[in-house]
Amino acid sequence: MKNFLFGKDIVSIDSLSKEHVELIFEKTREMAELVKKKDGDRRLEGKIITTAFFEPSTRTYSSFVAAAQRLGAGIIPLNGMTNTSVAKGESFEHTIKVLSRYSNCLVVRHPEPGKPAEAAGFVDIPVINAGDGINEHPTQGLFDTYTIRQYFGKIDGLTVVMVGDLKNGRTVHSLTKTLVKMGKLTLIYVAPGVLRMPNDVRNTVVEMGGRFDEVENLASVISLADVVYMTRVQKERFLDHTEYERLKDYYVLDKSLLHKVKKNALIMHPLPIAGEITSEVDSDSRAIYLTQELSNGLYLRMALLDLLLLQGRK
């Protein structure tokens, strides 16, 4: 398969075709085998990846660093910009342009929607969106879709129940867009009215031929789910702390709900968990948010670095 992604940016799922996603998934399978057999190789030796995280991160940051290192690349690791010239008042544009002079690829996380796309307009090297505010998290959406299809062998016909802060949760925005690109399925959005899925994301489902329902009662639909995708209420997105406190425990997946979940379903979460899944769920065989979901995140990010930086490789 031709590498359509060499030198490209990954700033939104909207910019990827189904063919692009299939290419990424093919490369992800290759990376999984590479890590299992050899722990990695040196194919990106001589390349430099900069993680420009204007918003701190644990999993996304660590997995991009690990992905680069497993392929032999060097890293400029910036997780939070407190100790950079940003703290002195340097503009976003200047920071990005400076970092690009030392790098072959920029991985950008920012609390403001659109900033990674803006960064891509400043530089002539690939930019990967590692999460931009309440907008998108493309790599999370990609590897979660990969995980679901890996388990079920398909996307068509599945029912995916997304739960929690669907308004501010960038992961569910990207996951929805990726799922409907890859198959015909049913999405059930479970959220209080003030945290419902944004109109543009719901419109994408309709435009792509999928279908969705919206409910507030998780117990009424959880037995329908092939995938239960829990999310936390995004405390950092609330201006009113009282409103956050009112909503933070609106949905909790515990033992009383767990017995209603299908025996062959998946329980997923983009992490971190902030009380919306109780600890006894962690050990359930259907819960993969601390195991395969994380591993696939590493493999997919390795795949993207390979595809963006190595011309002519599948």
Secondary structure, 3 states (H helix, E strand, C coil): CCCCCCCCCECCHHHCCHHHHHHHHHHHHHHHHHHHHHCCCCCCCCCEEEEEECCCCCHHHHHHHHHHHHCCCEEEEEECCCCCHHHHCCCHHHHHHHHHCCCCEEEEEECCCCHHHHHHHHCCCCEEEEEECCCECHHHHHHHHHHHHHHHCCCCCCEEEEECCCCCCHHHHHHHHHHHHHCCCEEEEECCHHHCCCHHHHHHHHHCCCEEEEECCHHHCHHHCCEEEECCCCHHHCCCHHHHHHHCCCCCECHHHHCCCCCCCEEECCCCCCCCECHHHCCCCCECCCCHHHHHHHHHHHHHHHHHHCCCCC
